[in-house]
Structures are given as C-alpha cells and as structure tokens.
Amino acid sequence: MTMLGHSAHFDAASPEGGPGRASALVAVFAVALAFRLGALWFFAPPEPNYNYRLARGILTAHTFAFGPEPTSYVEPLYPAFLASGMFLFGSDRLVLLLQAIVSASGAPALLLIGWRLTGMRSAGAWAAMLYAADPYFVRQAHSYIEVPVAVPLWLWTLERLAAARRTGQAVAAGVLSGLVLLTRAALFPALVGLFTVLYLRRGRAALVVTATTVLLVCPWAWRSLVYNDSPLPTRTGENLFVSTSSYAVGVVPRYDADLLIQFATQRVEARMPAASGRQKEGIADRLLMQETLEFVRTHPGQTALLKLQNAAWIFAPVVLPRNAKSPGTHADVVNGRVELTGLVWRPLGWELTHATFRALVFVAAVLGLRNRRGIDDRWLLAVLGAEFVVYTVFFPTTRLLSSFSAVLMVYAGYGLARHTSRQDSKMAAAPCL
C-alpha cells in the first residue's frame, strides 16, 4: 500500500477535486503542526533579535525603524506579522504558537504542488511529510527569523501560480507574490522565472499576476526610496561586500558572514560623505556595491573561486554557517587575512540529525530528477535555477536556502513515490507460496 492509502487511479486525479483531498490536506497539516508544537514545548523561548525589536517598535513607536530613523534594511512583512501577533495576543508564547500554525501550513501546499506537477498524490504526500518532519523547519518555527512564515508563503505562491487560470485565481497569486517580496526580496529572480513560465502558458493570467504584484509592492518600494534612498533592502551592498572581498576568503560561506559586517562598517565610515541621517542607509549600500565591483574588477580569479565555493556549498547537507552565533566569536585581520576566534559549534546530535535528514532528501531528489520525464516541473526548475544563481552570487546559508530546500522536496517526494510504487508492483507480481 502506498502512502496515505490512495489508489493508483486516485494518483492520476487532479488535486482540484476527488475523494479524500480534504482529509489528506488536514492529515499532513496535523503532522507538521504536531512536530512544531513539540518544538514549542521542548525548546527554551528564543532570544529577541532585530525582527523582534522592529516588531516592538511598530507597536510602541508606530514606525519601522532602528532607533530614531526609519529603515529599509529588512523587509517589512515578518516584523509586521510579529507585531500583529503581539497586538492580538499580548503574549510572545502565543505569537510563537501562531507562527507554528503558519509554518505547518506549508505541508498542505507541498502536497498540492507535488500532486499537481507530477500527477501523483503520493509524490505530494511524501514531499509534505518531508517538510513536516524536517528538523530545520521544525526548529525554526520556534525562533524570530522569517523562515516559518516565508517558506509556507512561498510554497502557497508557487502552488497558486501553477493553478492560476481564471482572473480571480491570478489576482490571488499576485497578492501572494507581492507578500513574498515583502518578506524576502531575494526571491525576486525566482518569481521572475515563475512569471515567465506562467506567461508562456497563460499570458493573460501572467499579466494580471504581474500587475497585482507591482501594485502591492510599490508603496513599500516608494517609502524605502523616500526614506532611505533605495527601493531595495539596504543590506544588498553589505551582503555582496562580505561575500565578495578579501575579507571573505577562508570565511564565507563556511562561517557566519555577519562576523564580517564590522569591516563593511569601517569602509563605509571611512568613505561616507555628508548626508542626512535617513539617507545614510542608501548611500552606504551604494558605497559597498562600488567596493564589491572594484574587487571583482581587480581580483577576477579570487572572485571566481569564492563563487565556485558558494555553488559547491549549496548542495552540502550540513547546517550553514558551520559555527553557531555567539557573542564571544570575533573576526580580526592578521597578516592580511581574517582570523576567527571563539568559534562555538552546535551540538553534535543536532548536526547529525540535520545532515542525515537533508542527505536523504537530496538522494531522493536525485532519484526524482532522474525520472522527471512526463512531469510538469518547469516551475520547479525555474525556482531552483534562479535561487542557485542568487546564492552563488551572494552566499548560501541554510536559512537563505530554506525555500530552495522546500522546493527540492517536491523532487524528493516524486523520487520516493516512484520507488515505493515499484516496490509495490514487485510485491504484487511475486508468486504466492
């Protein structure tokens, strides 16, 4: 019997209807939620970080800012999500519970994606169960980073784009696409790839999706341009600098790139022209962009090596960066190279659990890719290709690659479904003794 007890005939059915659809969606959601509630019970409350502080600022000062000046350093949706939960519940614990529910909603989305694109409900079910039990996704549901909101939002966006045919469906897909960009702007190239696939198939729907997305994102982009002199998040130049400079050699992506931000700050302070406070973010962003381009021009070989390392680490099943964040970890320049001291490592049990699980997902995904003939995977390839390029140019971390990993689970689900169906066929064909 294959997963969730479905028949081969039901595998061929559309996810838009058919017996058992609702119960399958509820089942995978319940499993995902159970894992996340376990994490909520097991782990200590997370430490407040920049997202938490931005959320508190929205509630108390009614502004999106670090200190007195408005910021565009971080996309607004996740801090706004936290602020909404704080306002509604008045309890951090209940906010984390709401976040666990949102995170669990990614499992039904993966069920529908896998089912829709492969024609096999079992493929979607396997993908959903991989997402439900993934140690990293479970753990991060109990944190103040955007992963537990961004990943399910991304999966529902992919699912709705693949399903969009009527105008109302296209508008809904466009709203989700806009929310994705307001949560993680780095997904913009992947969205462009998805919009291209949609345009080649259903041009009118693609135009509606694009227009809706633009209308949703434009107010924030305009606000960022007015306040911080840039329509994009003002950490773009910083992220490029810490991954494409002499400071990155031997550090990125293996170790935490945030340790190098101090060197970016020093370069900005040395070159910062006189500017009003609220425009300094945009100016600093452009200065670091210029520094990065100058390094690429003068050190092409070293740049290529850094980017090849990024590309190789994307497929590593380990947690990136390898070191855990710690206030005792420091980066210093010694004889022209960055040396790290006070590195702290994660528990070995956690590392082994994560590496084993992600390695199994990768092997199953390879099986799915080898048998991809006959499935509608242009959507998946558009996402994986775009994200591979983005994180090769910048740098990969397990957090940033979370949307890449979730989409890869569709191939893993398909690979597992094909494998289990073959095993079922062999058992059915075996002679009875």
N, C-alpha and C positions, 0 to 999 in steps of 0.2 A: 504494500500500500504506500502511495506517495504522500507527501506532506499535507496535512490538514484534511486528509481523507477524500481528495477530489478525484474524479474520474478523468480518463484521457479525453473523453468528449467534452467535459467541462473546461479542460485546459484550452480547448480551441475557441471557447466562447469569448465575447468581448467583455471587458471589465465594466462596461456601462450597465450591464444587467445580468440576469441569470440567478439561479438559486444559490444561496449561501454567500452572496457577495457581502452583505452587511455583517453577517456573523464572522466572516474571515477578517474584515476590517477591524471589528471590535476585538477579535482574538489577538491580533498582532499588537494592537494598541495596548491591550491589557497586559500582555507580556512585557512590552517596553516600559510601561508605567511601573510595573512591579519591580523591575531592576532599578529604576531611578528612585523609587520610594525607598528601596533598600539602601541606596547610597545616601539618601537624605537622612536616614536613621543612623547609618554607620559612621559617616564622616563628621568631623567637627565643623562648626559653622565657618564658612570661608572668610578670609580677611578682606576688609574693604579695599577696593582698588580705585583706579581712575574712573571706571564706569560707575561705580557706586557713588563716588564723590560728585560726578556730574549729575547723577540722578538726585542726590540730596540738594544740589544747587538749583535744579529745576523746581523742586518743591519749596525751598526756603527763599531763594533769591529771584525765582522766576526768570532765570537766564541760563543759557547753555555756555558755561564759562569755567575756566580755571582761574580763580582769583577774580580781579575786577574786570578783566577784558573778555569779551566773547571769543569763543574758539571754534575752529573748524578742523582741529587736529583729529577728531574722532567723528565717525558717522553718528547721526543723532538717534536712530531708532532704538537701539538696545538700551542706552541710558533712559530714553523716554519710556520704554517698557518697564524698566525697574522703577522709575518714578511713578508710573501709573499703579503698579502693584503696591508700592509704599503708601500711596494716597488712599487706595481702596481698602487695604487690609491693616495698615499701621504695624505690620509685623514682618521682619526680614524672613522669618521661617515660612510664613505663608507665601511670601513672594517667591521663595525657592520652590515651594510646592507648586505654585502656578507655572514656574519655569519648567519643572519636571513634567508637567502635563503637556506643555508646548513641545518639549523635546520628544516626548513619546509619540506625538502626532506625526513624526517623520516616518514611523514604521508603516502606517496605512498608506502614506504617499508612495513609499518604495514598493509596497505590494501592488499598487495600481500601475506604477511605472513599469515594473518588471512584467506584469501581466499584459499590459497594453503593447509594449515594444517587442516582446518575444512570443506572444500568443499562448503562453503557458502560465497558468495561475501558480503552479508550483515554483516557477522561477521567481515570481514576485514574492511568494511566501518565504522562500529561502532568503531572498535579499532583505525582506522586512525583519526576519528573525536574526540575521547577522547584525543589522542595525540595532535591534532591540538589546542584544547581548554584548555589543562591542564595549570593551572595558573603558576606552577613552570617552566615548559618547556618554556612557553611564556616569563616569566620574565627573565630567564637566557639566553635567546637569546640576551639580551642586557647587557652582562657582559663579563668580561675577564676570565672566567673559561671554562674548556674544555667541559662541558655538551652539548652545542649546536652543537658541532662537533662530540664528542664521541658517543652520543646516536644514531643519524642517521647513523653514520658509523657502529655502532654495529648492528643496525636493518637491514641494507643492507647486512652485512656479514651473519647474520642469514638467510636472505631470499635467498642469493646466495648459501649458503651451502645446504639448503633444496632443491634447484633446480638443483644442480650440478650433471650432468650425463656425459657430454662429457668433453674431456680434456681441451678445451678452457674455459668452464664454471668452471672447477676445478681450473685452474690457476687464473682466476678472483677472485674466492672465497678465494684462498690462499693469493692473494695480499691484499684483504680487511682484511683478518685475521691478516696479518702482520701489517697493518696500525692500526688496533685496539690495538695490543700490544704496538705499538709505541705511542699510545695515552693514554691508561690506562692499565698498566701491571696487575692490579688486576683482569682483565677479563681472565687471562691465564687459571685458573681452569675451567671456563665456556667454553672456547674454547676447552679444552681437552675433556670435556663432549660432545660437538658438534662433534668433530672429531671422537669420539668413536661411536656415533650414525651413522655417515656417513660411517665409516669403516665396521660396521655390515651390512650395506645395500649395499654399493658400494665401495668395498675395494680399487679398482684401483684409483677411484676418490679421496678417502681419502688420499692415498699415494701422489698423485700429489698436493693436497691442503697442506699437511704437509710439503713437500719439498719446495714448493713455499714460505710458511710462514717462514720457517727456513732461506732460502736464503735472505729474505727481512729483517729479524730481526738481523741476525748475525753481520752485520757491526756495528750496534749501540751497541750491546752487547759487541763486541770486543773493541770498542772505550771506553766504560764505564769501562771495565776491565783494560785497559791500563792506563787510566787517573785517575780513582777513585777506582781501586782495587775491583770492584764488577760488575758483568754483569747485576745485577738488580738495580732498582732505590734505591738510598742510603737513602731513608726515610723509608724503610721497618722496620728496627730495631726501629727507632723512633716511628713509628705508633704502633708497638707492645708494646713498653715500656709505652707510655702514656695511653694505654688501658688495660695493664696487669701489674699493680704495685700498691703500696699502695696509690700513688697519684691519681689513677683513681677512688678510692672508693668515691661514692657520687657525682662524677663529670661526668664521661663518661658512657653512651653516651648522657645523658640528656643535658649537657652543652658542650661548644666548647672545643674539645680536644687540640686545638692549644694553649690554655692557659697553658697547662702543659709542653709545649716544653722547657720552661726555666729550668725545673727540669731535663729534659733529658740532656740539655746542661751542667748543673752543674755536673752531673755524669760523662759525657764524659771528661770534663776539669779536673776533679779530677783523672781520670784514664788514660788519653791519654798518650801513650808512645811517644817518639821522632819519628817523621815521616815527610816525605816530604809533603809539603802543598797539593799537588794534590791527595795524597793518604789518607788524613785525613778523607774524607767522608766515604770511605770503612771501615777504622779502627773503626771510631765512630759507624758505622752501626753494625758492629760485636760486639762491646762492649755492645751496648744497647740490642742486641739479647741475649747476655750472661746474662745481668741483668734480662731480662724478663724470661728466662729459670730458673734462680735461684729463682725468685719469685714464679714461678709455682711449683717448687720442694718443696719449704719451706711453701707455703701457698696454698695448693690444694683446700681447701674449699672456700677460698676467690676468687680464680681464677674461680672456677666453678660458683660461684654466679655472678661474673662480666660477664661471658659469657652467663649465663641464662638471665641476664638483656638485654644484646645485642640482643639475639634472640627474646625476647618479644618486644623490641622497633622497630624491623624491620617492624612489621605489624601495627605500630601506624600511623594513617593518618595525623599526625602533622608534622610541619617542624622541622627537627633535624639539628643542635642542637637547643634547645629551645630559647637560647639567641642570639641576633644579635651581629655581630662583632663590637667592639668599642674600641678605644684606651684607654678609661677610665676604662675598665674592667681588674681586676688584680686577680691573684691567689697567696695566701700565705699559708704557713704551720703554723697552730695554734694548739698546743697540739697534734701534730702528724697527723692531718688531714688537707686536703686542704680546705680553705675557699675562696669563690669568693666574690669580692666586685665590685660595679659599674656596675652590670649587666644591660644591655639595652635590652628591648623587642621590637619585631616587632609590627607594627600597628595591632590592633585587627581585623580590616576589612580584612587585608591580611591573618591573621591566620585563620579566619573563612572561608574565600573563599577556601583556600588551603585544610583545614581539611574536609570541606563539599564535595569538588570535589573528593578528594582521598578516602574518606569513600564510596562514591557512586561507584567509580571504584572497591574498594575492595569487596563490596556487589555483584556487577555484576560479578566479577571474581569468587566468591564463587559459584554463580549460574552456571557459565560456567564449573567449576571444577566438580560440582555435575552431570553434563550432558556430561562429557567428553568421554563417550563411543562412539567409532566409529570415533573419530578424531585422526589425526596423531600428537600427542602432545609430543612425546619423546624428540623432540628438545627443547620444552619449559620447560619440566621438568628437562632436563639436565642443562639448564641455571639457572632456579630458585633454584634448589638444590645446585649447585656449589656456587652461589652467597650468598645463605643463610649461607652456611658453612663459606665462606670467611669473611663475615661481622659479623658473630658471633665470630669468632676468633679475628678479628681486632675490628672494631666498626662501627655501622651504622650511616650514615648521609643521609639527603635527596639527597645531591649531589652524594655521592657514590652509593646510591641505585637507581639512575636515570635509569640505564639500566635494573635493576630488575623491576622497576615500569613500564617501557615501555613494557617489555615482558608480564607482568601481564595483560596489556591492551588487549592482544590477547584473554585471557580467558574472560575478561570483555566484549569484543566485541561479543564473542560467546554466552555468557550468555544473553546479550541484544538482539541478533539476534533470539535466541530461544524463548525468552519471547515475542518479537514483532510478531514472526510468529504464536505463539499460539493465541495471541490476534486477529490477522488477521483471523485465522481459525474459532475462535469463532464468529467473526462478520459475516463471510461468511455463517456459519451454522445457524445463527439466522433467525427465520422466519420473513418474511416481513409483516408489519401491513398495 
